[in-house]
Structure formats: C-alpha cells, structure tokens
Amino acid sequence: MSYIPTYDSLDAIYDKSFVAKQGARYQALLDKFEQTYHRKPDFIARSPGRVNLIGEHIDYCGFGVLPMAVDRDVVMAVATTNDDTKVRVANVNSKYPAREFDYEGVEKIVTIDDSSLEWSNYFKCGYKGMLERAQLQKPKGMFVLVDGNVPAGSGLSSSAAFCCTSALTVITANELKMTKQELTEIAIVAERNVGVNSGGMDQSASVLSEQGFALHVEFVPKLKAVPVKLPETQPKLAFVIANTLVTADKFVTGPRNYNLRVVETKVGALCLSRALKLAKPVDTYKEVCDAYFAGQNISQDEQLKKMLSVADQVFTNTTGYTRSEMAELSGVVEDELVKEYMTRFPVETDVFRLHQRAIHVFGEALRVIQFGNVCANPPSDSDQVYKQLGGLMNQSQESCSKLFNCSCPELDELTALAREAGAEGSRLTGAGWGGCTVSLVREDQVPEFIATIKEKYYKKHFPELTGDELDDAILATKPCSGSAVFSGF
C-alpha cells in the first residue's frame, strides 16, 4: 500500500530547476500565515495540476490516457486546534475573501451551495468528502492559508488540485491513515459536490504522480494508474503549456461538440458490436475490443490496429449518417435510439460522423500505447526520442483537428507556431474547442521558444496582457510529484 508521503525537502517534490523559485514561494506562504493567524503552521499540504500528454476524448470510450502532474499546484499551510471544530480558510490572493465555517456533524459535515461561484466551496468539497469517509465525531479545528498558481480555466485541473489538497489537509490534521488510492477515490467523488462530474484522470494525476514520471491511467474494469518514466535525453525533455485564451461555453456548444461526440462514439460502438456479431450489444469501443478479442492472445496495440480496419469496413459512409441510417446499422428502432442516447444530453447535428470518430478513438488509443512503449524502451539517440514522441503528439493533433473536430482555429494556429518555433510535437490538451496546447521542447530551447510564442501569438491576439498574465498563459513544466505533505520548515 502506498501512503501520502511527507517530505522535508522541496527537492523531493519539484524538479531541481524549480526548487529555488518554489522555496521563495513557500517562505512567503509561511510569513503570510503567521501574519494572518499569529501562529506557525504545523504542515503544508500540496497537490498539483495536470496536463494530458496524449489520449484525448478516449477516456469515456474506456481507453487509457497519459497525463502528468505539472509544477503548478495548490499549497495549503495549516495549523490545527483542539479548542473547536471551526475551519478558517484564507487565500494569499486578496480577491478571494477569507471564510469561516464549522463542522455540522457526522450526517451533514458541511453545507455546500453549488449555485454560487464561491471559491471556498472547493475547499469544502475535499473537507466534506474526507470526513464522510472518516466519520469523526470531532474533527480538528483548522487555520488554513491557500496559495494556488494553477491558472483557473486553463484546462490544467485547478479544481481537482484544490479538492485533493483540501482532503489531504483533513487527513494530515486528524492523523488519519489513508492510502493514495483512497485519497484519489474520495477526491473524485468529492468534486461532484460543486457539479463537476469527473472521470478520475485529473485526481489520479494530482495524487498518484511521481517526479520524473507521467501516468498511464486506465478506467476499465476499474481505475488504475501506472507510472511511466519519461526518457532521459540530452538536452532534457521539457513540456510547454500555452493557453489559447479561447474558451468554449460548454452549455451553449455542448449539443454540437462534447455531447455530440459522446453520442457518436457510443452509437458507433453499438453499431460495431452488431456488425461483429457480439453476444450482446455494448456502447463503448473498449467493450467492443474486450468482447471481440476475448480469449485470444492478441496484444492491445494489435487489437487496435485490427479495429481501425474493422471501422473502415463497417462505417463506409464517410460523409455522415442520419438518425434513421444509424438505427438501421445498430439494429435499434430510431425512437429508442434517440431516447437512450440523445435525450438526457441533447445534440444538434444533421449527420453523425461515425467513421471519423471511430478512427480517431482507435488511433488515439494506439498512440497512447506507442507513446508508452517509446518511454519504456527509448532509442539511444536522443534526437530519435524527440522525433518519435513529438511525431505521436503531432499525429494526435491532426486527428483531433481533422477526425474528431475538437480543435479550433486558435489551437491550429498555436500548434503550428509551436512547431515553427522548434517544438518537436504540439497538440491540444483537454477537451479542445479552445483551452491549452502542450508542446514537447528541448530544455535548452525553452526560453527562446516561449519568447517566440509570446511575440507571434499573444502580442498579435492579446496585446493588452500584462507580464503576469503572460506568465500564466504560457509556462514550461516537467513531471512533478503528486500530493504530498511538506514539513521542512
């Protein structure tokens, strides 16, 4: 069993190139804590944001993804008291007002009003989730000071980092014995208290990551995360995250974008299960693979290559299917198909592009495996490592843009600029239709790369950005460790 580690050195948490900057940040947090609460903290809890290196829109199809924790994180300095059960939570950023709430008993824990955009709700999520599990009669009172530098709305999972850290404060303050897996599972459920229906990748990457490793996260048959060591190269690998600063209103665009893709992949799986004469119909592509290849000694990458061929043979209409055509292909009456797949989350479209979506999903799932294989058995030539990993990232972007249509003009522009500026690979990360790109860059080229992107993208489209806003928009990172407690002060 793996428990949440406690470190007395920042070297164990961050890449050495970030330690000096983080040391100054932690010292400022300690100073501000004493100034705010007139006492010293007992510990500092932290959980990082994450970026998905490869594997987009395949998690809800049942396939694994490959995120890594970034050096941007949420840290909380905490002092405990036995005098009461109150929680006082403040933020180093003055735009977030200090809050105070009290424990409401084992049955209720704490009230969370998810109808308001209240920053402390994210703290309450982790607090509530952990105490629901622990069932303490009298949890410790806490004094908490928060410092988060994961840009909100950037697609780097600032909310998951916040919830994981708040849950960790409760574990540590009350001296609970809790594994990393338990913290992850609690945080996944806890974040739903603010209306976020999370699949688990964000929390897994935040809690379970290790310094220098990415994380292969699988969801079927249950949540499983395996560290993936990134290759040692000369110069070292670095990843640069750049925010397009374009956001898609999910409520407005969902019926044409995200919701539609979910329907296209689920109905596509239904159609394939019928075409392959599976014993029973299934509605995820991973279930199609598992059922079709059951009992056969065929590797997963070979399964996916076979499924790419099958999808080509079954989905012959590359311009798109109408609802009636999908009903015929799936063997489900049209009204039942609509009721089952298009009622809870409405969709807007003239045709359903089953061929393109299937090819993307099977191809992207294959790229995740191939990326992991390069990491496990890297070429001795560093240039080849960059070329192979970068090539897979570029293929992913091409597929996201042309087959899954989840890119946008700004993402296409930014990834193209990144390659021109020296990135070996650049792709969208997150749901797409805006948000961030992630680019593979040689470490010694990072400063020049960032300067070029600032000049050619941000100054062109967002000339009003301040220096701090630019630093939030584009940042270099390396794989950092997951959730941890720091006591080195």
MOSUL-V825466 format. One record per residue. RES is the residue in one small letter. SS is DSSP state (hx for helix, st for strand, lp for the rest). NEAR is the number of other ideal C-beta (glycine too) atoms within 8 Angstrom. Layout:
res | ss | near
RES | SS | NEAR
RES | SS | NEAR
This chain:
res | ss | near
m | lp | 4
s | lp | 5
y | st | 8
i | lp | 14
p | st | 8
t | st | 9
y | st | 12
d | lp | 6
s | lp | 6
l | hx | 12
d | hx | 7
a | hx | 9
i | lp | 12
y | lp | 12
d | lp | 10
k | hx | 6
s | hx | 5
f | hx | 11
v | hx | 11
a | hx | 6
k | hx | 7
q | hx | 12
g | hx | 9
a | hx | 8
r | hx | 11
y | hx | 13
q | hx | 8
a | hx | 10
l | hx | 14
l | hx | 12
d | hx | 8
k | hx | 10
f | hx | 15
e | hx | 10
q | hx | 6
t | hx | 8
y | hx | 9
h | lp | 5
r | lp | 8
k | lp | 7
p | lp | 13
d | lp | 7
f | st | 11
i | st | 14
a | st | 15
r | st | 15
s | st | 15
p | st | 19
g | st | 15
r | st | 17
v | st | 15
n | st | 13
l | st | 13
i | st | 14
g | lp | 15
e | lp | 17
h | lp | 15
i | lp | 14
d | hx | 11
y | hx | 9
c | hx | 13
g | lp | 11
f | lp | 14
g | lp | 11
v | st | 14
l | st | 16
p | st | 16
m | st | 15
a | st | 14
v | st | 15
d | st | 11
r | st | 11
d | st | 15
v | st | 16
v | st | 15
m | st | 14
a | st | 13
v | st | 16
a | st | 12
t | st | 10
t | st | 9
n | lp | 5
d | lp | 4
d | lp | 6
t | lp | 9
k | st | 10
v | st | 13
r | st | 11
v | st | 13
a | st | 10
n | st | 12
v | lp | 9
n | lp | 7
s | lp | 4
k | lp | 3
y | lp | 8
p | lp | 3
a | lp | 7
r | st | 8
e | st | 8
f | st | 8
d | st | 8
y | lp | 11
e | lp | 7
g | lp | 6
v | lp | 8
e | lp | 4
k | lp | 7
i | lp | 11
v | lp | 11
t | lp | 5
i | lp | 10
d | lp | 7
d | lp | 8
s | lp | 3
s | lp | 6
l | lp | 3
e | lp | 6
w | lp | 8
s | hx | 10
n | hx | 13
y | hx | 12
f | hx | 14
k | hx | 13
c | hx | 16
g | hx | 20
y | hx | 15
k | hx | 13
g | hx | 15
m | hx | 15
l | hx | 15
e | hx | 8
r | hx | 8
a | hx | 10
q | lp | 6
l | lp | 8
q | lp | 3
k | lp | 5
p | lp | 11
k | lp | 9
g | st | 12
m | st | 14
f | st | 13
v | st | 13
l | st | 17
v | st | 14
d | st | 14
g | st | 12
n | lp | 7
v | lp | 15
p | lp | 11
a | lp | 5
g | lp | 6
s | lp | 12
g | lp | 11
l | lp | 13
s | lp | 12
s | hx | 14
s | hx | 11
a | hx | 16
a | hx | 17
f | hx | 16
c | hx | 16
c | hx | 18
t | hx | 17
s | hx | 16
a | hx | 16
l | hx | 16
t | hx | 15
v | hx | 15
i | hx | 12
t | hx | 13
a | hx | 12
n | lp | 10
e | lp | 4
l | lp | 9
k | lp | 3
m | lp | 8
t | st | 9
k | hx | 12
q | hx | 9
e | hx | 9
l | hx | 16
t | hx | 16
e | hx | 9
i | hx | 13
a | hx | 17
i | hx | 12
v | hx | 8
a | hx | 14
e | hx | 14
r | hx | 10
n | hx | 12
v | hx | 11
g | lp | 6
v | lp | 7
n | lp | 5
s | lp | 11
g | lp | 7
g | lp | 11
m | hx | 13
d | hx | 12
q | hx | 15
s | hx | 14
a | hx | 18
s | hx | 19
v | hx | 15
l | hx | 13
s | lp | 18
e | lp | 9
q | lp | 11
g | lp | 8
f | st | 12
a | st | 13
l | st | 16
h | st | 13
v | st | 15
e | st | 10
f | lp | 10
v | lp | 9
p | lp | 2
k | lp | 5
l | lp | 11
k | st | 6
a | st | 12
v | st | 7
p | st | 11
v | st | 12
k | st | 8
l | lp | 10
p | lp | 10
e | lp | 4
t | lp | 10
q | lp | 4
p | lp | 8
k | lp | 9
l | st | 13
a | st | 12
f | st | 14
v | st | 17
i | st | 17
a | st | 13
n | st | 12
t | lp | 12
l | lp | 9
v | lp | 9
t | lp | 7
a | lp | 12
d | lp | 6
k | hx | 8
f | hx | 5
v | hx | 6
t | hx | 11
g | lp | 10
p | lp | 10
r | lp | 8
n | lp | 12
y | hx | 10
n | hx | 11
l | hx | 13
r | hx | 12
v | hx | 10
v | hx | 13
e | hx | 12
t | hx | 16
k | hx | 11
v | hx | 15
g | hx | 14
a | hx | 15
l | hx | 13
c | hx | 14
l | hx | 15
s | hx | 15
r | hx | 12
a | hx | 9
l | lp | 9
k | lp | 4
l | lp | 11
a | lp | 3
k | lp | 6
p | lp | 9
v | lp | 11
d | lp | 10
t | lp | 13
y | hx | 17
k | hx | 10
e | hx | 13
v | hx | 15
c | hx | 12
d | hx | 9
a | hx | 12
y | hx | 10
f | lp | 10
a | lp | 6
g | lp | 3
q | lp | 5
n | lp | 2
i | lp | 7
s | lp | 5
q | hx | 7
d | hx | 10
e | hx | 8
q | hx | 12
l | hx | 14
k | hx | 9
k | hx | 10
m | hx | 15
l | hx | 12
s | hx | 8
v | hx | 11
a | hx | 14
d | hx | 10
q | hx | 6
v | hx | 10
f | lp | 12
t | lp | 7
n | lp | 9
t | lp | 8
t | lp | 4
g | lp | 10
y | st | 12
t | lp | 9
r | hx | 10
s | hx | 7
e | hx | 9
m | hx | 15
a | hx | 11
e | hx | 7
l | hx | 12
s | hx | 12
g | lp | 6
v | lp | 9
v | lp | 6
e | hx | 10
d | hx | 6
e | hx | 8
l | hx | 15
v | hx | 10
k | hx | 8
e | hx | 8
y | hx | 10
m | lp | 10
t | lp | 8
r | lp | 2
f | lp | 10
p | lp | 7
v | lp | 10
e | lp | 6
t | lp | 7
d | lp | 4
v | lp | 8
f | st | 13
r | lp | 11
l | hx | 16
h | hx | 12
q | hx | 12
r | hx | 14
a | hx | 15
i | hx | 13
h | hx | 13
v | hx | 14
f | hx | 13
g | hx | 13
e | hx | 17
a | hx | 15
l | hx | 12
r | hx | 13
v | hx | 16
i | hx | 11
q | hx | 10
f | hx | 13
g | hx | 11
n | hx | 9
v | hx | 14
c | hx | 12
a | hx | 8
n | lp | 4
p | lp | 10
p | lp | 7
s | lp | 4
d | lp | 6
s | hx | 8
d | hx | 6
q | hx | 9
v | hx | 14
y | hx | 13
k | hx | 9
q | hx | 10
l | hx | 16
g | hx | 12
g | hx | 10
l | hx | 14
m | hx | 17
n | hx | 12
q | hx | 10
s | hx | 13
q | hx | 14
e | hx | 8
s | hx | 13
c | hx | 17
s | hx | 12
k | hx | 7
l | lp | 11
f | lp | 13
n | lp | 8
c | lp | 13
s | lp | 11
c | lp | 11
p | hx | 5
e | hx | 11
l | hx | 17
d | hx | 10
e | hx | 9
l | hx | 14
t | hx | 14
a | hx | 9
l | hx | 12
a | hx | 15
r | hx | 11
e | hx | 6
a | lp | 11
g | lp | 11
a | lp | 13
e | lp | 12
g | st | 13
s | st | 15
r | st | 15
l | st | 14
t | st | 13
g | lp | 9
a | lp | 10
g | lp | 14
w | lp | 11
g | lp | 10
g | lp | 16
c | st | 14
t | st | 14
v | st | 14
s | st | 16
l | st | 14
v | st | 14
r | st | 12
e | hx | 9
d | hx | 5
q | hx | 10
v | hx | 12
p | hx | 6
e | hx | 9
f | hx | 15
i | hx | 11
a | hx | 8
t | hx | 11
i | hx | 16
k | hx | 11
e | hx | 8
k | hx | 9
y | hx | 12
y | hx | 14
k | hx | 9
k | hx | 6
h | hx | 8
f | lp | 8
p | lp | 7
e | lp | 3
l | lp | 8
t | lp | 5
g | hx | 5
d | hx | 6
e | hx | 8
l | hx | 11
d | hx | 8
d | hx | 9
a | hx | 13
i | st | 12
l | st | 9
a | st | 10
t | st | 13
k | lp | 13
p | lp | 13
c | lp | 16
s | lp | 12
g | lp | 14
s | lp | 14
a | st | 13
v | st | 13
f | st | 16
s | lp | 9
g | lp | 7
f | lp | 7
